Amino acid sequence: MSKTFADRWSVKRDLTPGGQAWTYVVEDLTNPGKEYVLKRLKNLDRIKRFEQEIVAIRLLDHPHIIRPVSVELSEESPFFVSEYCEGGELTTEKVGEWSVNQKLQLFETLTVALAHAHAKGVIHRDIKPSNILFRSDGTAVVADFGICINTDDGLERLTEMQEQVGPRYYMAPELADGRLEDVTPSADVYSLGKLLYWLLAGKLFDREKHTHERWDLRINAENPAILTIYDEIFSKTIIEDPNARFASGTELWQATRNVIETLEKEGRYLDADVPSSCLFCGIGRYAKKEIIPRITPLSHNSQFGGVAEFETNYSNLYGLGSQQPERLSAGNIKGDSYISFLTLECGRCGNLQFFKLENGHTLWKNARPSV
């Protein structure tokens, strides 16, 4: 006869146990036919941590966060029941054939869920593929808030200082060795950045090695979207300094949405050395033709009928390609104002594109690192 909890939840099969709890797929005897997951605490000494997890998931009412169903804390072995996600956990096999855009859309879903959690004062601290589950309709949900921190309810931070928090490759550096002082939502932002890298590459690294030659996806990237992701997302997530990251899931969500919209509208990556299709013929590719330099008036004395003198500046400090490491900024060239133009030419039909470069214009990137 199968084991039953609280005379209601009948165990159908075991799931892989966690470090602090056993988990089972169960059936509700009061409403047979639907499956749920029951999580039962192993060690009663950790009852406060268990209660805090329950408080957190009850607080987070969101379509992309695991749904609680029932809680029982008076039993000899306390447990709670949540929805069962039939689609299983996130794996490389599940997303192996997905496009970059599809992976970004999944990632956006996760940032939305964490933005909700952060707005409620909950920091997950354990973002990793096995804690991303899928319902039968393909909806992704964030699960397992077992080591979360609730910053708004006054509960003490219950993880002991010597307890390892989260998986090594996804864990923010400030969480190492179980440290809890000054933990902020940016810890989840770091883990999400590492998760996105894993989604794109199917592999991962320790700490911040995504710009090292062995791990840098930009070097051989055929899809310019990778370059945009590095500039707009990785640069503010996979960073050791928490203050240099996006402050919360909300900021990361907005950056992700901007990247997705750029790609959906076939936006070009702003580096003249990155090939882009011609907007006119649709077949040829643009290449950098020239920079039309600024012309700065040196003097002009109209009172005496003088003719203005001009200085032509052929500075190459604009950083318009990966061979020029300096980026365009207001500090590149002295003076109160300057305007130059970059021209791109289609090698097939000759269509020209002009870009005005003026004070403070810093959109042009340095795409690929030199190897």
C-alpha positions as CSV (number, residue, x, y, z in Angstrom):
1,M,0.0,0.0,0.0
2,S,1.4,3.4,-0.9
3,K,2.2,6.0,1.7
4,T,-0.3,8.7,2.4
5,F,0.2,12.1,4.1
6,A,-2.5,13.8,6.1
7,D,-5.0,11.2,4.9
8,R,-5.1,13.1,1.6
9,W,-1.9,12.9,-0.4
10,S,-1.1,9.5,-1.8
11,V,2.5,8.9,-3.0
12,K,2.7,7.6,-6.6
13,R,6.5,7.7,-7.0
14,D,9.6,9.3,-5.6
15,L,11.5,12.2,-7.1
16,T,15.2,12.9,-6.7
17,P,15.5,14.2,-3.1
18,G,17.1,17.5,-2.2
19,G,19.7,18.1,0.5
20,Q,17.0,19.1,3.1
21,A,13.8,17.4,1.9
22,W,12.3,14.3,0.3
23,T,10.1,14.9,-2.7
24,Y,7.3,12.8,-4.2
25,V,4.7,12.9,-6.9
26,V,1.4,12.5,-5.1
27,E,-2.3,12.3,-5.9
28,D,-5.0,14.2,-4.1
29,L,-7.4,11.5,-2.8
30,T,-10.2,14.1,-2.4
31,N,-9.9,14.9,-6.1
32,P,-8.2,11.9,-7.9
33,G,-6.6,12.1,-11.3
34,K,-4.3,15.1,-11.0
35,E,-0.6,14.9,-9.8
36,Y,1.2,17.2,-7.5
37,V,4.6,17.4,-5.8
38,L,5.0,16.9,-2.1
39,K,8.1,18.2,-0.4
40,R,8.7,16.7,3.1
41,L,11.3,18.1,5.5
42,K,14.1,15.7,6.5
43,N,15.5,17.6,9.6
44,L,13.2,19.3,12.1
45,D,16.0,21.5,13.1
46,R,15.5,23.3,9.8
47,I,11.8,24.0,10.3
48,K,12.3,27.8,10.3
49,R,14.0,27.6,6.9
50,F,11.2,25.4,5.7
51,E,8.6,27.9,6.9
52,Q,10.3,30.8,5.3
53,E,10.3,28.9,1.9
54,I,6.5,28.4,2.3
55,V,6.0,32.1,3.2
56,A,7.9,33.1,0.1
57,I,6.1,31.0,-2.4
58,R,2.7,32.0,-0.9
59,L,3.7,35.6,-1.3
60,L,4.7,35.2,-4.9
61,D,1.5,34.9,-6.9
62,H,2.9,34.9,-10.5
63,P,2.2,32.7,-13.6
64,H,5.9,31.9,-14.0
65,I,6.6,31.0,-10.3
66,I,5.7,27.6,-8.9
67,R,2.2,27.5,-7.4
68,P,1.7,26.2,-3.8
69,V,-1.3,24.0,-3.2
70,S,-1.3,22.9,0.5
71,V,0.8,23.2,3.6
72,E,1.0,21.0,6.7
73,L,3.4,22.0,9.5
74,S,1.8,20.2,12.4
75,E,2.8,16.7,11.2
76,E,5.8,14.9,12.7
77,S,7.5,15.5,9.3
78,P,6.1,18.9,8.0
79,F,5.4,19.1,4.2
80,F,4.0,21.3,1.6
81,V,2.4,20.5,-1.8
82,S,2.9,22.4,-5.0
83,E,1.9,22.0,-8.6
84,Y,3.6,19.2,-10.6
85,C,5.3,20.5,-13.8
86,E,4.9,17.6,-16.3
87,G,7.4,19.1,-18.8
88,G,10.3,18.5,-16.5
89,E,13.3,20.7,-15.8
90,L,15.4,22.9,-18.2
91,T,18.0,20.8,-20.0
92,T,20.3,21.3,-23.0
93,E,18.3,18.7,-24.8
94,K,15.1,20.6,-24.4
95,V,16.5,23.8,-25.9
96,G,19.2,22.4,-28.2
97,E,17.4,23.2,-31.4
98,W,16.0,26.6,-30.2
99,S,17.1,29.8,-32.0
100,V,18.8,32.6,-30.1
101,N,15.5,34.6,-30.2
102,Q,13.6,31.6,-28.6
103,K,16.2,31.3,-25.9
104,L,16.0,35.0,-25.2
105,Q,12.2,34.8,-24.9
106,L,12.6,32.0,-22.4
107,F,15.1,34.1,-20.5
108,E,12.8,37.1,-20.6
109,T,10.1,35.0,-18.9
110,L,12.6,34.2,-16.1
111,T,13.5,37.8,-15.6
112,V,9.9,38.8,-15.4
113,A,9.4,36.1,-12.6
114,L,12.4,37.3,-10.7
115,A,11.4,40.9,-11.1
116,H,8.1,40.0,-9.3
117,A,10.0,38.2,-6.6
118,H,12.4,41.1,-6.1
119,A,9.5,43.6,-5.9
120,K,8.1,41.4,-3.1
121,G,11.4,41.4,-1.3
122,V,12.4,37.8,-2.1
123,I,15.9,36.9,-3.4
124,H,16.0,33.4,-4.8
125,R,19.7,32.7,-4.5
126,D,19.6,29.3,-6.3
127,I,18.9,30.1,-9.9
128,K,20.1,27.1,-12.1
129,P,18.6,25.0,-14.9
130,S,17.3,22.3,-12.6
131,N,15.2,24.9,-10.8
132,I,13.5,26.0,-14.0
133,L,10.5,23.7,-14.8
134,F,7.9,23.5,-17.5
135,R,4.2,22.9,-17.3
136,S,2.5,20.6,-19.8
137,D,1.6,23.6,-22.0
138,G,5.3,24.7,-22.2
139,T,5.1,27.5,-19.7
140,A,8.3,28.0,-17.8
141,V,8.3,28.5,-14.0
142,V,10.9,29.3,-11.4
143,A,10.9,26.7,-8.6
144,D,12.6,25.8,-5.3
145,F,12.8,28.8,-3.1
146,G,14.4,26.6,-0.4
147,I,17.3,29.0,0.3
148,C,15.6,32.3,-0.5
149,I,15.9,35.4,1.5
150,N,12.8,37.5,2.3
151,T,14.1,41.0,2.9
152,D,10.7,42.6,3.8
153,D,9.2,40.5,6.5
154,G,11.7,40.9,9.2
155,L,12.7,37.2,9.4
156,E,16.3,36.5,10.2
157,R,18.6,35.3,7.5
158,L,18.6,31.6,8.4
159,T,21.4,30.1,6.3
160,E,24.4,29.4,8.5
161,M,27.7,31.1,7.6
162,Q,29.4,27.9,6.7
163,E,26.6,26.5,4.5
164,Q,27.3,26.6,0.7
165,V,24.6,28.6,-1.0
166,G,23.6,27.7,-4.6
167,P,25.5,25.9,-7.3
168,R,29.1,27.0,-7.7
169,Y,29.0,28.0,-11.4
170,Y,25.8,30.0,-11.1
171,M,26.3,31.5,-7.7
172,A,27.2,35.2,-7.3
173,P,30.7,35.8,-5.8
174,E,29.3,37.6,-2.7
175,L,27.3,34.4,-1.7
176,A,30.5,32.3,-1.4
177,D,31.0,30.5,1.9
178,G,27.4,31.2,2.9
179,R,27.9,34.9,3.4
180,L,24.7,36.8,3.9
181,E,25.7,40.4,4.7
182,D,24.4,42.9,2.2
183,V,22.9,40.3,-0.2
184,T,20.7,42.1,-2.8
185,P,18.6,41.1,-5.8
186,S,21.8,41.6,-7.9
187,A,22.9,38.2,-6.7
188,D,20.0,36.7,-8.7
189,V,20.9,39.0,-11.6
190,Y,24.4,37.4,-11.7
191,S,23.0,33.9,-11.7
192,L,20.5,34.8,-14.5
193,G,23.4,36.1,-16.6
194,K,25.2,32.8,-16.1
195,L,22.0,30.9,-17.0
196,L,21.7,32.9,-20.2
197,Y,25.3,32.0,-21.2
198,W,24.5,28.4,-20.5
199,L,21.4,28.6,-22.7
200,L,23.4,30.0,-25.6
201,A,26.5,27.8,-25.3
202,G,25.4,24.6,-23.6
203,K,28.4,24.9,-21.2
204,L,29.5,27.1,-18.3
205,F,32.6,28.3,-16.5
206,D,33.6,29.4,-13.0
207,R,33.4,33.1,-12.1
208,E,33.6,35.7,-14.9
209,K,35.3,34.0,-17.8
210,H,32.9,34.8,-20.5
211,T,35.4,37.3,-22.1
212,H,38.3,34.9,-21.9
213,E,39.4,33.5,-25.3
214,R,38.2,29.9,-24.5
215,W,34.7,31.0,-23.5
216,D,34.1,34.2,-25.5
217,L,31.1,33.5,-27.8
218,R,31.8,36.7,-29.8
219,I,34.9,35.4,-31.4
220,N,33.3,32.9,-33.8
221,A,29.7,34.1,-33.6
222,E,27.9,34.1,-36.9
223,N,24.8,35.7,-35.3
224,P,25.3,39.3,-34.4
225,A,22.7,38.9,-31.7
226,I,25.5,37.4,-29.6
227,L,27.4,40.6,-29.8
228,T,24.3,42.6,-28.7
229,I,23.8,40.2,-25.8
230,Y,27.3,40.7,-24.6
231,D,27.0,44.5,-24.8
232,E,23.5,44.9,-23.3
233,I,23.2,41.9,-20.9
234,F,26.4,40.2,-20.0
235,S,28.1,43.5,-19.3
236,K,25.6,44.2,-16.5
237,T,25.1,40.7,-15.1
238,I,28.3,38.5,-15.1
239,I,30.2,41.1,-13.1
240,E,32.0,40.5,-9.8
241,D,31.0,43.8,-8.3
242,P,27.3,43.7,-7.3
243,N,27.1,47.5,-7.7
244,A,28.1,47.2,-11.4
245,R,25.2,44.9,-12.2
246,F,21.6,45.6,-12.9
247,A,20.1,46.2,-9.5
248,S,17.1,43.9,-9.9
249,G,15.2,41.6,-12.2
250,T,13.2,44.6,-13.3
251,E,16.2,46.3,-14.8
252,L,17.4,43.1,-16.4
253,W,14.0,42.4,-17.9
254,Q,13.9,45.9,-19.5
255,A,17.4,45.3,-21.0
256,T,16.3,41.9,-22.3
257,R,13.1,43.3,-23.8
258,N,15.2,45.9,-25.6
259,V,17.5,43.3,-27.1
260,I,14.5,41.1,-28.2
261,E,12.8,44.1,-29.8
262,T,16.0,45.1,-31.7
263,L,16.3,41.5,-33.0
264,E,12.6,41.2,-33.9
265,K,12.8,44.4,-35.9
266,E,16.0,43.2,-37.6
267,G,18.1,45.9,-36.0
268,R,21.7,46.0,-37.0
269,Y,24.6,45.7,-34.6
270,L,26.4,49.1,-34.5
271,D,29.9,48.0,-35.6
272,A,31.0,48.8,-39.1
273,D,33.1,45.5,-39.2
274,V,30.0,43.4,-38.5
275,P,28.3,42.4,-41.8
276,S,24.7,43.5,-42.2
277,S,22.3,43.0,-45.2
278,C,21.5,45.8,-47.5
279,L,18.2,47.5,-46.8
280,F,17.7,48.2,-50.5
281,C,18.6,45.1,-52.5
282,G,18.4,42.7,-49.5
283,I,21.3,40.6,-50.8
284,G,24.5,42.6,-50.7
285,R,26.3,43.5,-47.5
286,Y,27.3,46.9,-46.2
287,A,31.0,47.6,-45.7
288,K,32.6,50.7,-44.1
289,K,33.5,53.1,-47.0
290,E,34.9,56.2,-45.2
291,I,34.6,58.6,-42.4
292,I,33.8,62.1,-43.6
293,P,35.7,64.2,-41.1
294,R,34.6,67.2,-39.1
295,I,35.3,70.7,-40.4
296,T,35.9,73.2,-37.6
297,P,36.0,76.9,-38.1
298,L,39.2,78.4,-36.8
299,S,38.3,82.1,-37.2
300,H,35.8,84.2,-38.9
301,N,35.9,88.0,-38.9
302,S,32.9,89.2,-40.7
303,Q,33.3,92.8,-39.6
304,F,36.3,93.2,-41.8
305,G,35.0,91.0,-44.6
306,G,37.4,88.2,-43.8
307,V,36.9,84.7,-45.0
308,A,36.5,81.9,-42.5
309,E,39.4,79.5,-42.1
310,F,38.7,75.8,-41.5
311,E,40.6,73.0,-40.0
312,T,40.0,69.5,-41.2
313,N,40.4,66.8,-38.6
314,Y,41.1,63.3,-39.9
315,S,41.1,61.8,-36.4
316,N,40.5,58.0,-36.3
317,L,39.5,58.0,-32.7
318,Y,35.9,57.2,-33.4
319,G,36.2,53.5,-32.5
320,L,34.0,52.4,-35.4
321,G,35.4,48.9,-35.8
322,S,37.0,46.1,-33.8
323,Q,40.5,47.1,-35.0
324,Q,40.1,50.5,-33.3
325,P,39.8,49.9,-29.6
326,E,38.9,53.5,-28.6
327,R,35.2,54.2,-28.4
328,L,33.6,57.4,-29.5
329,S,32.9,59.7,-26.6
330,A,32.9,63.4,-25.8
331,G,36.4,63.1,-24.5
332,N,37.9,61.8,-27.7
333,I,38.2,65.1,-29.4
334,K,38.6,68.5,-27.7
335,G,36.3,71.3,-28.6
336,D,32.8,72.6,-28.1
337,S,31.2,70.8,-31.0
338,Y,32.0,68.4,-33.8
339,I,30.2,66.5,-36.4
340,S,31.5,63.7,-38.6
341,F,29.7,61.1,-40.8
342,L,30.3,57.4,-41.2
343,T,29.3,56.0,-44.6
344,L,28.5,52.4,-45.3
345,E,28.2,51.1,-48.9
346,C,26.5,47.9,-50.2
347,G,29.0,45.9,-52.2
348,R,26.2,44.7,-54.6
349,C,24.0,47.7,-55.4
350,G,26.0,50.6,-54.1
351,N,23.3,51.8,-51.6
352,L,24.8,54.1,-49.1
353,Q,24.0,54.6,-45.4
354,F,25.1,57.7,-43.5
355,F,25.5,58.0,-39.8
356,K,26.0,61.3,-38.0
357,L,28.6,61.2,-35.3
358,E,28.4,64.1,-32.8
359,N,29.1,65.0,-29.2
360,G,28.2,62.3,-26.8
361,H,27.3,59.7,-29.4
362,T,28.5,56.4,-28.0
363,L,26.3,53.8,-29.7
364,W,29.0,52.4,-31.9
365,K,30.5,49.2,-30.5
366,N,33.7,47.3,-30.6
367,A,32.3,43.9,-31.5
368,R,34.8,41.2,-31.6
369,P,37.8,41.0,-29.3
370,S,41.2,40.5,-31.0
371,V,42.7,37.0,-30.5
